[in-house]
Amino acid sequence: MTIKDVLLELINKYGEEFNWYLLPIADKCFVSELKREIGKKHPLQEKSISAVAKCASNDDVLYMTLDDTGRNIYYIFHLTYSDEKVDGFPKCERFTDTLAVKSFIEQSFITDYI
């Protein structure tokens, strides 16, 4: 299951109220913002990372990168749009598969928006 499949499934389940959307592949804005916020010493700073989806209701962004074995790893960062590491931000969740991403996004949606 891809992230696109995950989001389509959740959109079909919750309809227009569902608040996540896919980002264009060429969109580098959220990657630049993440790298600015995490700082130069963060392990993701030098990794190739892509922003793949965004929550329309808050500043959460889903990113994807590869681990050392070539497996997809996903992160949801809550961006602050401020300088690096302000009061423990940006907060982050790490996932090793798309089903875990789906579960987290769906539970957050139910808890915070329904």
N, C-alpha and C positions, 0 to 999 in steps of 0.2 A: 504494500500500500504506500503510495506517495503522499507527500504533504498536500498536493492538489486533491487527491482522492479523499483525504481526511477532511479538508475544508468543504468539499462538495457534499460529502455525507452529512456534515453538521449543518450546512446551509439547507439541505433537503429536509433534515429533521426539524430545524427550528425556524426556517423561513427567513423572511426579511429582517427579523429581529436579531439574527446572528450577526456578531460584530467583528469577525475576522475576515480579511481579504488577502489574496495573493499579491505579491509585489512583482513588478516587471523585473526580469532577469538583469537588465542593464542598470537598474536603480542602485547607485552606490552611495546615496545620501545617508541611509541608515547605517551602512558599514563605516563610513567616515565618522559619523556621530559616535558610534560604539567605540571605535578605536581612540577617539579623543577622550571619552569618559573613562575607559578602563585603565588608561595610563600605559606608560612604556614598559613596565615590569610585569604586566599581566601575560599569562601564557598564550592567550589568543592574539596578542598584539602582532606577532610575526606570522600567524597562520593565514592562509587564504580562507576567507569566510564570506558567506553570501547572506543577505537579508532576504528571506523568502515569504514572510507574511507579516501582517500588522494588525493589531487590534484597533478598531476605529473608536473605541470608547475610552482608551487610556493610552499610555505611552509604551505598551508592551510590543516588542518586535521579536519574531522568531528568526533565528539564524541557523545556518547549517555549515558545518566544516567536516573535515575528515580526521579520524584519529590516526595513530601511527601505523595501523594495519590497513588503512584505506576504507574503513567503515564509517558511514555517516553518523555524525554526532550533532544533536540539536540543542540549542540554547534559547531560552526566552529571557531576554533582558528587559527590565523596566528602565527605560532611558529617562534621564533627568534634564537633558539639554543644558547642563552646567559643566564646570570644570571637573576633571577626573576625581573620582572617589570622594564625593561630598556626602558626609554622614552615612557611610555604609552603602551608598548607591554607586553604580547601578546594581540593583538586586538581580539575581540570576537563578534560573532553574536549568538543570542539565538533563538531557534525555538521550537514551541510546537507541530508541526505535520510535517509529511513527505512531504506534498504538499508545505508547506512553505520552507522547505529545497530544494525541487526540483526547485521551483521558483527562489530562491536565487542563487543556483549553475548554473542554466541555464542562468539567466541574467548576472551573472559574466562572464560566458564563452563567451557569445555573446559580451559583452562590451569589455573584455580584450583580447580575442583570435580570434575573427572572423573579 
